Amino acid sequence: MKDTILREISKVVIPFIQIFGCYVIFHGHLSPGGGFAGGTIIGVSFILLRIVHGREQTKEKLSYKLLMKILCLSVILYGVLKGYSFISGGSELNFPQPPLGTPGKILSGGFILPLNILVGAIVSITIYFFYSLFDEGEI
């Protein structure tokens, strides 16, 4: 695509969309939002990047191999953290827990913030992969 105006505007807009998506993820346990909503916003920024800059240029920044590693690592870490919270929270074994912190602060809520971050990574990459499948017929 050779639209210079669209390329230049996207260079400014896409980072702000991604910052807003990170904000929604990091404040999801304090206000409406969370991993799914923030991941959707970041995934849309990936799709916009691909629409504006094309398939080949986007593959240099968002390679399939890197995204798949992040996706697999996020799913494994999510399973481990969620499983640990089920085992430690529902039993009388007194396993170590992350500190709950002060209510209303960013580092409060135990495992909720790390789980929101992992869900955000999973959702954003999955949405981008779905778009890639529908756009080109392959990832």
C-alpha positions in Angstrom: 0.0 0.0 0.0 1.5 3.4 -1.0 -0.8 5.8 1.0 1.8 8.0 2.7 -0.8 9.8 4.9 -2.2 6.5 6.2 1.3 5.3 7.0 2.4 8.4 8.8 -0.8 8.7 10.8 -0.5 5.0 11.8 3.0 5.5 13.1 1.5 7.9 15.6 -1.8 6.2 16.4 -0.7 2.5 16.7 1.6 3.1 19.7 -1.2 5.0 21.5 -3.6 2.2 20.9 -1.1 -0.3 22.3 -0.4 1.9 25.4 -4.2 2.1 26.0 -4.5 -1.7 25.7 -1.7 -2.1 28.2 -3.5 0.4 30.5 -6.7 -1.6 30.3 -4.8 -4.8 31.1 -2.9 -3.4 34.0 -6.0 -1.7 35.6 -8.4 -4.6 34.9 -8.5 -5.7 38.5 -9.3 -2.1 39.7 -11.8 -1.0 37.1 -13.7 -2.3 34.1 -11.4 -4.0 31.6 -8.8 -6.7 32.1 -6.9 -9.2 30.0 -9.5 -9.9 27.4 -10.5 -6.3 26.7 -6.9 -5.1 26.7 -5.8 -8.0 24.6 -8.5 -7.2 22.1 -7.3 -3.6 21.8 -3.7 -4.7 21.3 -4.8 -7.3 18.8 -6.6 -4.6 16.8 -3.4 -2.5 16.7 -1.6 -5.5 15.3 -4.3 -5.9 12.6 -4.1 -2.2 11.8 -0.3 -2.5 11.5 -0.8 -5.3 9.0 -3.5 -3.5 7.0 -1.4 -0.3 6.7 2.1 -1.8 6.2 1.3 -5.0 4.4 2.0 -8.6 5.1 5.7 -8.8 4.4 6.7 -5.7 6.4 4.5 -6.8 9.4 6.1 -10.3 9.4 9.4 -8.7 10.0 8.1 -7.1 13.2 5.6 -9.8 14.3 7.1 -13.0 13.2 5.0 -16.1 13.4 7.8 -17.9 15.4 8.0 -15.2 18.0 4.3 -14.8 18.4 3.9 -18.6 18.7 6.6 -18.8 21.5 4.9 -16.0 23.4 1.5 -17.6 23.0 2.6 -21.0 24.1 4.6 -19.6 27.1 1.5 -17.6 28.1 -0.8 -20.5 28.0 1.6 -22.7 30.0 2.2 -20.0 32.6 -1.5 -19.3 32.9 -2.2 -23.0 33.5 0.5 -23.2 36.2 -0.6 -20.0 38.0 -4.3 -20.9 37.9 -3.6 -24.4 39.0 -1.4 -23.2 41.8 -4.1 -20.7 42.9 -6.7 -23.5 42.9 -4.5 -25.8 45.0 -3.2 -23.2 47.4 -6.5 -21.3 47.8 -8.8 -24.2 48.4 -6.7 -26.2 50.7 -5.4 -25.9 54.2 -1.8 -26.5 53.2 -0.6 -22.9 53.7 1.4 -22.6 50.5 3.0 -19.2 49.9 0.8 -16.7 48.2 1.6 -13.4 46.6 0.8 -10.4 48.8 -2.6 -9.0 48.3 -1.3 -5.4 48.8 -3.4 -2.3 49.4 -6.8 -2.3 47.8 -7.0 0.2 44.9 -3.3 0.0 44.2 -1.8 -1.5 41.0 0.0 -4.3 42.7 -2.9 -5.6 44.6 -5.1 -8.7 44.1 -2.5 -11.5 44.2 -2.4 -13.5 41.0 -5.0 -11.4 39.2 -2.6 -8.9 37.6 -0.2 -11.6 36.2 -3.2 -13.6 34.9 -4.6 -10.5 33.2 -1.2 -9.9 31.5 -1.1 -13.5 30.3 -4.7 -13.4 29.0 -4.0 -10.1 27.2 -1.0 -11.7 25.4 -3.1 -14.8 24.5 -6.1 -12.8 23.2 -4.0 -10.2 21.2 -2.0 -12.9 19.4 -5.1 -15.1 18.8 -7.0 -12.2 17.3 -4.1 -11.3 15.0 -3.8 -15.0 14.0 -7.5 -15.2 13.2 -7.2 -12.1 11.0 -4.2 -13.5 9.3 -6.1 -16.8 8.5 -9.0 -14.9 7.1 -7.0 -12.4 5.2 -4.5 -14.7 3.4 -5.8 -18.1 4.0 -2.8 -18.9 6.1 -0.8 -17.5 9.0 
